[in-house]
Amino acid sequence: MISKTLIIKSASGLALLSLLIPSLASAELSLADERTATTTRSGQERTAICLRLSNTVDQIETRLGERRDTLLERKDEKRTRLEERRTELQNKLENLRDRQDERRAEHYDKLAEHATTTGQQVALAAFQAAVNDAVRARRSAVDEANKKFQDDVGALLASTQTSINSAIAAFKASVQAALDQAKADCAAGVSAATIKSTLQATLNAAKDKLQADRQAIDGLRGQVKPLQETRRAAIKAAMDVFKAALEKAKDDLKAAWAATP
């Protein structure tokens, strides 16, 4: 089902953002790994880190912007594919109904060849009306079930996208807060070791929160199956009603023809 696929793929896009985390503090601030016991060396190290931090901020913001643009582009592509799939399925349904109408008309013509009396012709007309009514009722019920399913899936997708947007926004805010704190620590003369450890811990917390949010969003895909089952049950009920109406129409026609001289 393409709707389920869309939810799964949209949610999985959050995992891509977390790939930015491992290198943010360690790679970009790798100068902090060189330690000496002297105060002078520590000051030089802090200065190097703080100077490097400015470039790190720009690089992180660029990466986040690029990742956001990629996610938005993929979202648009998936939504387009979903709409195309729906259109394709609707066209197939309409073509199927056209063929059914043709076969039903051919069947009516064959029956008309055997309706040689006025009574038989009247009974055949009643049969045709009953069958046509049953077909219209079945199609209406199927269309309603399909529309409800599409509306419910659309609402679920919208809810999923809102959750994704919120998770990304929270992640970006946490990263920005971590970088702002690192800048403030630099200005306050905090040691290089403290700057690095604080930044690393905050970024790891942001990554863990993003992963937790992603797991919660992944859980939404389980809500698609009940929607599918509801639609399937509605269509089955419509088919059962149609079959019963068709059998009654056949029985009525047979009885009328048997009683008509």
LINPE-V507785 format. One record per residue. N is the residue number from 1. BURIAL is b if it has 9 or more other ideal C-beta (glycine too) atoms within 8 Angstrom, else e. Layout:
n=<N/N>
burial=<BURIAL/BURIAL>
//
This chain:
n=<1/2/3/4/5/6/7/8/9/10/11/12/13/14/15/16/17/18/19/20/21/22/23/24/25/26/27/28/29/30/31/32/33/34/35/36/37/38/39/40/41/42/43/44/45/46/47/48/49/50/51/52/53/54/55/56/57/58/59/60/61/62/63/64/65/66/67/68/69/70/71/72/73/74/75/76/77/78/79/80/81/82/83/84/85/86/87/88/89/90/91/92/93/94/95/96/97/98/99/100/101/102/103/104/105/106/107/108/109/110/111/112/113/114/115/116/117/118/119/120/121/122/123/124/125/126/127/128/129/130/131/132/133/134/135/136/137/138/139/140/141/142/143/144/145/146/147/148/149/150/151/152/153/154/155/156/157/158/159/160/161/162/163/164/165/166/167/168/169/170/171/172/173/174/175/176/177/178/179/180/181/182/183/184/185/186/187/188/189/190/191/192/193/194/195/196/197/198/199/200/201/202/203/204/205/206/207/208/209/210/211/212/213/214/215/216/217/218/219/220/221/222/223/224/225/226/227/228/229/230/231/232/233/234/235/236/237/238/239/240/241/242/243/244/245/246/247/248/249/250/251/252/253/254/255/256/257/258/259/260/261>
burial=<e/e/b/b/e/b/b/b/b/b/b/b/b/b/b/b/b/b/e/b/b/e/e/b/b/b/e/b/b/e/b/b/e/e/e/e/e/e/e/e/b/b/e/e/b/b/e/b/b/b/e/b/b/e/b/b/b/e/b/b/e/e/b/b/e/e/b/b/e/b/b/e/e/b/b/e/e/b/b/e/b/b/e/e/b/b/e/e/e/e/e/e/e/e/e/e/b/e/e/b/e/e/e/b/e/e/e/b/e/e/b/b/e/e/b/e/e/e/b/b/b/b/b/b/e/b/b/b/e/b/b/e/b/b/b/e/b/b/b/e/b/b/e/b/b/b/e/b/b/b/e/b/b/e/e/b/b/e/b/b/b/e/b/b/e/b/b/b/e/b/b/b/e/b/b/e/b/b/b/e/b/b/b/e/b/b/e/e/e/e/e/b/e/b/b/b/e/b/b/b/e/b/b/b/b/b/b/e/b/b/b/e/b/b/e/b/b/b/e/b/b/e/e/b/e/e/b/b/e/b/b/e/e/b/b/e/b/b/b/e/b/b/e/e/b/b/e/b/b/b/e/b/b/e/e/b/b/e/e/b/e>
//
